[in-house]
Amino acid sequence: MQDIRLEKILLIEDNDEDARFFEKLVKSCFCVRSPRQELQVIRAGTPREALEIIRTEVVDFIFLDLGLSEEAPVEIYLRIREVCPLTPIILLTDHYNIEKASEMIAKGAEDYILRSNMDKGVLERVIRYGLLRAETLRMKQEILSMVIHDMKTPISVTSEAIAFILDGMAGDINKEQRNFLTMARRNMRRLTEMVDNLRESAATELGKISLRKEKINITEMINEMCDGFFLPFKAKGLELDRALPGKDVYAQVDGEKLSHVLMNLIGNSLKYTERGSVEVSLIENVASIEFRVKDTGPGIPKDSLERVFVKFERTKEMIKAGKKGIGLGLAIAKGIVEAHNGKIWVTEGMRNGAEVVFTLPKG
C-alpha cells in the first residue's frame, strides 16, 4: 500500500494479546507520511482512555473492539463519533456481535472486521475504503459550506428589496400587495435562519467553529434574551421564569454564539410547550457556569435521549406534533458548547417536560 500514508492509529482494545497481534499486522501494511517516522499505534484499554486521547491528539484512524465490557458498544461508538465526526472508525468483532456492528454502520461507522478473518488483505481493504469515505464526506462538507456562503448574498439582497417596498420607498402599495410581501418577508426570514443553521452545522462537522471570546455579563445576557421572548410567550399564554443569581456573573465566551445556543433552547421549549411554563436557570460554580432550560412540554422519550443532538434527527413526538424544523438546532448548540470546552446533555428521568443542561468554563 505505497499510496497511503498514516501516522497515528488509535486501537481501543482491552486484550493484550489481541492488541499485540493487531499492531504487528497493521505495521506490516502501512507506511507513514515521513519515511523517517514509524507508524504509531496508540492503544486505549477503555472508552474513557480513548476519549482522553482523541480530545488531545489527532489520529488518522480508529479501530474499536466491540467486546469491551465497560458499557454498551453503540454508546461507546456514539461518544467517540461526537468527538471525531470525520475520522474513519472500523469495528473489530466476533460472530456474535455482527448484529451490533451492522447497527453501528447504519449510524455512521465505516466497516467491521471479523477477528477470525483479519489478515493483511482485509486490513488494507477496510483502511483504503475508510480513508476514501472520510475524504468524500469532508469534500461534501466543504462544498456545502461554499454553497451556503454563496446563498447568503442573494437572500440578503432579496430581503432588503422586500423591506424597501414595504416601507413605501418604491411607491404606494395596496393591502393585498402588502399582505403578499409580508408573507414573503416572513418566509425569507425563515430561509435565512435555515441557511445560518446549515452554515453552523457544516462548521461543526469540519471542526471549524471559530470563537471570538470576550468577557460577557451572562446574567444580563439571559435577562435580555428572556425579555426578547416576552411577546411570543404571552401569545401562547405561557410563563417564562428566570432563576438567576442575585449578582452579575461573568465569563469569557463568544457572546453571539452563546446567544444562539440560548435562543435555540428557549425557542424549542416555546415551540413544544402548550401549557405551563419554561424556566431558565443560571448557576455559578467555582470554575464554571451551568445553564438549565426546563419546560412543561411533552418531554423526550428515554429511547431518543442519545439521538437528540444528532443532525437532522427529529423524535416521533416532534413529527407527530407537526412542528416545523429540520433537526439542526440541538446539534449546532452541542457543537458551540463543545467548542467552548463545555458539556451539554438532557436530564434523564424527568416525569414531566424536558430539561437541557450545559456547562461552560468561566475562563
N, C-alpha and C positions, 0 to 999 in steps of 0.2 A: 504493500500500500504506500508507494512512494509519493503519491499525490496528496496525502492527508497529513496534516501537521497537528499534533496535540501536545499540550504542555502539562495540563493537570486533569486528572480524572478522580472524581470522588466515588469511593466504594462504601456503601452503607451495608455492612456485613458484621455479624457478631460471632461468626465461627472462624477461628484462627486458621484452620487447615484450608477451608474454602477460600479465605482471603489470600493466602499464600499462592494457591493454585491460580486464582484469577490474576493476581499481579504478574506472575511469571508468564501466563498466556498473553496478556494484553501487551506486555513489554516486548514480546516476540513479534507482535504485529505492527506496531506503530513507531514512527519517529517523531521527534519534536520539531518545533519551528526553527530552533537553532541547533545545528549539528553538534555543538559542544555541550548541549544540555541533555539530560536524561529525562525520559517521561516520568512524571511524578504521579504516583497513585496514592492519594490521601485516603486513609481509612477512618471511618467513623463507626464505632460499635453500637451506637444508639441514635435514635432520631434527634435527641437533644444535642448530641455532639455534632451531628450533621448540620443542624440549623445554625449552630455557633460558627461552623466553618464557612458556610455559604453566605453568611452575613458579613464576613470579613475578607473572604478571598473569592476571586473569580475562577470558576472551574469550567472546563470545556465540555464535560460530560458527566452524567451522574448515573451510577448503577445502584439500584435499590433492591435489597433482598426482601422478598415478601414473607420470609419466615421469621422475621423479627417478632418477638413475643411481647414487646413493651406496650404496643397499642395496635388498633385496627390498621391494616395496610392502607386502606383508602384514605384514612385520616392523615397518616404519615405522608402519603403522596401529595395530598392537597396542601398541607402545610409547607412542604418543600416547593411545590409549584408556585405558591404565592410569592416566595422569595425569589425564585428563578423562573420567571414566566416564559423565557425563550431558550433555556438550557435543555438540551435533549436528555430525557430520562428513560433508561432501559430497566425493565424489571427482571430480576432473577427469581425463578420459581421452580417448583416441582409440580408434578402432575396434579396433585390435589388442590393446587392454588390457581389453576388455569382460569377458572371462572372469575376469580378476583382480578387476575391480570387483565382479562378481557374487559371487565368493568372499568378498570383504570385507564385502559387505552381509549375507551369511549369518553373519558374525562380529560384526555389530552396526552397521556404517556405515548412515547414513540413506538415501543415494541416490547416484547418479552423474550427471554431465552430460557428454555428448559435446561436445567443443570445437567441432565443426562445427555443432552445433545450439544453441550457447549464445547466448541473446538475453535481453531483459528479461523476457519472459513466462515462459521456462523457469526463469530465476533466481528470480523471485518464487514460482513454484510450489514449487521444492525448498526454499527458505528457509521458506516457510509450513508445509510438511509437516514439515520437520526440527524446527522450534520446537514444533509440536504434538506430535510423537512424544516429544521430550525432556521436555516438560511432563507427558505421560501417564506416562512412566517414573518421573519424580520423584514424582508423586502415588501411584503404585503402591508406591514405596519408603516413602513417608510412611505410607500405610495399613498396610503390612506392619509397620512399626515400632510403630504403635499397637496392632495385634493382638497382636504378640509381647509387648508390655508388659502387656496385659490378661491374657495367658495365665499370666504368672508367679505371680500370686496363687493361683488355684485349684490349680496344680501344687504350690506350696509347702504349701498347706493340706492337700492330699491326702497328700503325702509325710509331713508331720508326724503325720497321723492314723494312717497305717500304722505309723510308728515307735512311736507311743503304744501301739498294740495289741500290737506285737511285744515291747515292753518289759514287757508284763503289766499295764499301768496300767488296762486295762479289764476285767481278769479273766483267768483261765487260758484258754489255747487249746491244742488238741490238735496232734499232729505234722503232720497233713495240712493243718490251717489255717495253721500256721506256714510250711509249705513254699509254700503259695499266696501268703501275704503277703510272704514273702521274694522270690518271683518278681515280685510287684507292685512292691516297693521297688526291685528291680534295674531294672525297666522304667521306673519313674518317674525314676530317676537318668539313664537314657539319654535320656528325653524332656527332662529339664532341660538336659542337655548340648546336645541338638539345638536347643532354643529359645535357649540362650545363643549358639550359633554363628550362628543366624539373626539374632539381635539385633546381634551384632558385624558380620555381613555387611551388614546394612541400613545400619548406621552408616558402614561403609566406603564403600558406594555413594554415600551422601549427603555424604561428606566431613565427618562429624560425630563422628569419633573424638576424644574428649576425654582428654587425658593429665594425670595428676597426678604430675609428676616430683619425685623426691627423690633424695638421694644413697644409692645402693644398693651393698652389697658383692656384686659379681657372682660372685666366687669362691664365697662362702658360699651364694648362691642356687643355683648349679649343683650344689654338693655336696648341699644339702637336696633338690633335685629328683631327683637320682640315687638318694639314699637312699630316697626315696618309691617308686621304681620297683624296689626290690630284689626284692620278692616276685613280681611278675608276670614279671620276667626269670628268676628262679630256677625258676618253674613251667615255663617253656619251655626251660630248660637253656641259656640264653644268657648271655653276659658283657656287662656294661655298664661299659666302660672310661672313664676320665677322663684328659684331657691338659690339665692346668691349670698356670698359672704358680706358682712357689713362693712366692707372696705374695698378699695380698688386692688385688683390682682393683676400683676404684670407678667409678661412672658416674652421671650424672643421668638417670634413666629412670623410667617408670611401672612399678614393680615387679610389680604384679598383671598388667598386660598382657604384660610381658616373660615372666613365668612361663607365661602362656597360650601364647605362641609356643614356648617350650622344651618345654612339656608336649606340645604338638601334634606337634612334630618328633620327639621321642623316642618318643612313642606310635605315630606312623606307622612308625618303624623297627621297633619291637617287633611291630607288627601284621603286617608283611610279611616279617620275617626269621625263617626257620625253623631255621637253624643258624648257628653262628659268634658274632658279637658286634656291638655298637653302641658307637661311640666318640664322646664329647662333648668337644670341644676349645674352649679359650679362648685367644686371642692378644691381647696388649695392644700397641697401636701408640701413636704419639705423641699423636694427637688422636682416635683411635677404638679400638673393641674389635671383635674378629672372633670369631664363633661358628661352629663346624662340627659337624654331626651326620652321621656316616658309618656305614653299615651294610654287612652282607654278604648282603643280600637279593637279590631278582631284578633290581634296578636299574630304571631308567626308559629306555624306548626313545628314541632320538635324535629321532624324529619327534613325540614327545609332550612334549619339554622346554619348548617355548614355551607349552604349554597347562596345565601342572600348577598354575599359580597362578590359573587361571580358575574362577569359581564353578561348582559342580555338575559339574565336569569329573572324570571317572574314566577312567584308561587301561584298555585292553583287559586288561592283566595284572592290574589290581586287580579287575576284574569276574570274570575267569577264576578268580582265587584265591578268590572267594566271600566276600571280606571286607566287613563292613558299613560303611556310611558314605554320606554324601550329597555329598561333594566340596566341603566348605566350608573345611576346616581350613587348607590352604595359602593360600587366597585371603584368609582372615582374618589369617593370620600376615603376609602381604605388606602388608596394609593397616596393621597395627600397626607394622611395621618402618618403612614409609614415613612414617607419622605422626611417627616419631622422627627423620625426615630420614636414614634409613638405606637400605640396599640389600639385597636378598635374591635369590639365584639358585641354580640347580642346577649342580653341577660337570659339565662335558661330558667325554666321553672316558673315563668310568670303565669299566674292564674287568669288575669285579665289584662288585655293590652300587650304592648311591646315596649322594650326599653333598649336603646342603643347607647353604649358607653364607649368613650375613647379618652385616652390619656396622652398628654404631651409633656416632654421635659420643659422646664422653665427656661433653661439656658439655650 
